[in-house]
Amino acid sequence: MVANREIKRGEELFDSYGEKCNWKFLHGYGFVLEDNECNTAPITIEIDPTDPLKTEKEMLISMKLELS
């Protein structure tokens, strides 16, 4: 840490972990937040290559990802 002003002995200091999802908090710092508004989770979607609606499903998934 680097201070941008003089710190007096015994003065309380605060540190911000920034906005992160819970898996980053857990991996990096060993804790999670109960109501984390920045929480995310990876999702893997596999579409059967023989599915007759494969193209339409891929299009809908890509549209949703672009909106995120």
Backbone bond lengths (Angstrom), bond angles and torsions (degrees), N, CA, C in turn:
res aa  C-N    CA-C-N  psi(-1)  N-CA   C-N-CA  omega(-1)  CA-C   N-CA-C  phi
1 M - - - 1.442 - - 1.517 109.54 -
2 V 1.301 114.97 148.42 1.451 121.26 176.75 1.520 107.20 -125.34
3 A 1.321 116.55 129.09 1.464 121.03 179.58 1.525 109.97 -89.25
4 N 1.328 116.38 144.81 1.464 120.05 177.18 1.528 111.53 -101.54
5 R 1.358 115.11 9.66 1.464 121.18 174.98 1.523 108.10 -158.02
6 E 1.316 116.22 168.33 1.461 120.52 179.03 1.531 109.77 -68.90
7 I 1.314 115.78 137.74 1.464 120.98 179.43 1.514 108.34 -111.57
8 K 1.337 115.93 126.94 1.462 120.75 -179.05 1.520 110.55 -79.87
9 R 1.307 116.83 146.78 1.460 122.18 177.41 1.532 109.41 -56.17
10 G 1.331 116.18 130.86 1.463 121.58 179.44 1.524 114.34 85.28
11 E 1.328 117.40 -6.01 1.465 120.86 -179.85 1.532 109.72 -69.64
12 E 1.314 116.86 138.83 1.463 121.64 179.15 1.523 109.81 -75.21
13 L 1.335 115.37 135.19 1.461 121.53 178.30 1.523 109.95 -113.99
14 F 1.309 116.08 150.51 1.456 122.18 178.32 1.524 109.27 -124.88
15 D 1.321 116.40 147.52 1.458 122.48 178.04 1.523 107.79 -132.43
16 S 1.318 116.82 139.63 1.453 121.33 177.29 1.522 109.03 -103.08
17 Y 1.313 116.67 132.17 1.461 121.66 176.07 1.532 110.91 -84.17
18 G 1.316 117.71 -9.32 1.453 122.11 -179.57 1.521 111.50 80.79
19 E 1.313 115.61 179.99 1.461 121.19 179.57 1.518 108.69 -88.44
20 K 1.321 116.20 112.89 1.456 122.37 -179.38 1.520 109.36 -140.00
21 C 1.323 116.17 158.75 1.453 120.03 173.77 1.532 109.01 -80.45
22 N 1.322 116.46 162.75 1.458 121.16 -173.44 1.522 114.06 -61.45
23 W 1.331 118.85 -33.06 1.465 117.60 -178.96 1.523 110.48 -67.05
24 K 1.352 118.01 -31.65 1.462 120.17 176.53 1.529 110.87 -71.60
25 F 1.345 116.79 -38.99 1.466 119.58 175.65 1.529 110.35 -62.30
26 L 1.324 116.87 -45.89 1.460 120.67 -178.10 1.528 110.66 -63.82
27 H 1.312 116.33 -47.56 1.468 120.42 -177.62 1.533 111.65 -66.15
28 G 1.318 116.89 -43.05 1.464 120.48 -174.45 1.508 115.79 -86.65
29 Y 1.350 116.60 -31.32 1.459 119.30 -171.10 1.528 113.94 -128.03
30 G 1.336 117.54 -11.75 1.462 119.99 176.76 1.514 115.30 84.34
31 F 1.330 118.47 19.04 1.464 120.72 176.68 1.520 109.66 -144.56
32 V 1.344 115.58 165.67 1.467 121.93 173.76 1.517 108.46 -132.34
33 L 1.322 117.15 160.59 1.459 122.76 176.74 1.523 109.23 -101.53
34 E 1.317 116.31 135.48 1.461 120.20 -177.06 1.526 112.20 -64.78
35 D 1.321 117.99 -44.93 1.469 121.97 -178.14 1.527 109.53 -117.01
36 N 1.314 116.86 64.20 1.458 121.90 -176.10 1.526 110.11 -83.80
37 E 1.338 116.75 109.14 1.469 121.33 -179.59 1.527 111.93 -68.70
38 C 1.330 117.77 -17.76 1.473 121.83 -179.22 1.515 111.53 -97.02
39 N 1.311 117.75 11.04 1.452 120.85 -175.09 1.527 110.78 -70.20
40 T 1.323 115.28 138.83 1.464 121.81 176.74 1.523 108.56 -137.27
41 A 1.297 115.37 166.60 1.466 120.50 176.46 1.517 108.42 -147.34
42 P 1.332 116.91 133.09 1.466 118.48 177.78 1.529 111.20 -72.07
43 I 1.313 115.91 141.58 1.465 121.57 179.38 1.531 107.63 -129.80
44 T 1.308 115.89 131.53 1.463 121.06 176.53 1.523 108.57 -106.80
45 I 1.315 115.58 127.59 1.462 120.94 -179.97 1.517 107.83 -118.50
46 E 1.308 115.67 123.73 1.462 120.17 177.34 1.526 108.64 -114.24
47 I 1.307 115.17 132.12 1.457 120.87 179.02 1.527 107.76 -112.36
48 D 1.294 115.50 130.01 1.472 121.37 178.70 1.523 108.31 -59.72
49 P 1.324 117.73 124.19 1.468 120.18 -179.05 1.523 113.96 -60.34
50 T 1.329 118.06 -19.85 1.469 120.64 179.13 1.529 111.93 -93.78
51 D 1.318 117.72 -0.23 1.469 121.75 -179.80 1.529 108.69 -63.67
52 P 1.332 118.09 125.49 1.471 120.34 -179.16 1.543 112.55 -64.10
53 L 1.334 116.88 -19.32 1.464 120.54 179.25 1.532 112.02 -103.09
54 K 1.314 117.18 18.13 1.459 122.32 -176.75 1.533 111.83 -54.36
55 T 1.305 118.27 -50.38 1.469 122.43 -177.96 1.521 111.22 -60.78
56 E 1.319 117.27 -44.76 1.460 121.32 -179.51 1.530 110.76 -64.88
57 K 1.324 117.20 -41.23 1.463 120.90 179.06 1.532 110.74 -64.62
58 E 1.317 117.64 -43.03 1.459 121.66 178.19 1.520 110.83 -61.74
59 M 1.328 116.26 -39.54 1.455 120.63 179.21 1.533 110.71 -64.64
60 L 1.324 116.77 -44.99 1.462 120.25 179.74 1.532 111.55 -63.94
61 I 1.328 116.40 -40.36 1.463 119.70 178.93 1.521 110.56 -64.80
62 S 1.318 118.09 -44.10 1.467 120.38 -179.18 1.539 110.93 -66.32
63 M 1.333 118.04 -35.45 1.454 121.23 176.99 1.521 110.22 -63.73
64 K 1.311 117.77 -43.45 1.463 121.94 179.71 1.535 110.84 -63.97
65 L 1.333 116.85 -41.51 1.462 120.14 -179.65 1.522 111.06 -64.55
66 E 1.333 117.84 -36.69 1.452 121.47 179.74 1.521 111.41 -68.28
67 L 1.330 117.42 -29.04 1.462 121.38 -179.95 1.523 112.37 -77.39
68 S 1.316 117.33 -22.84 1.468 121.99 -176.76 1.497 111.50 -69.95
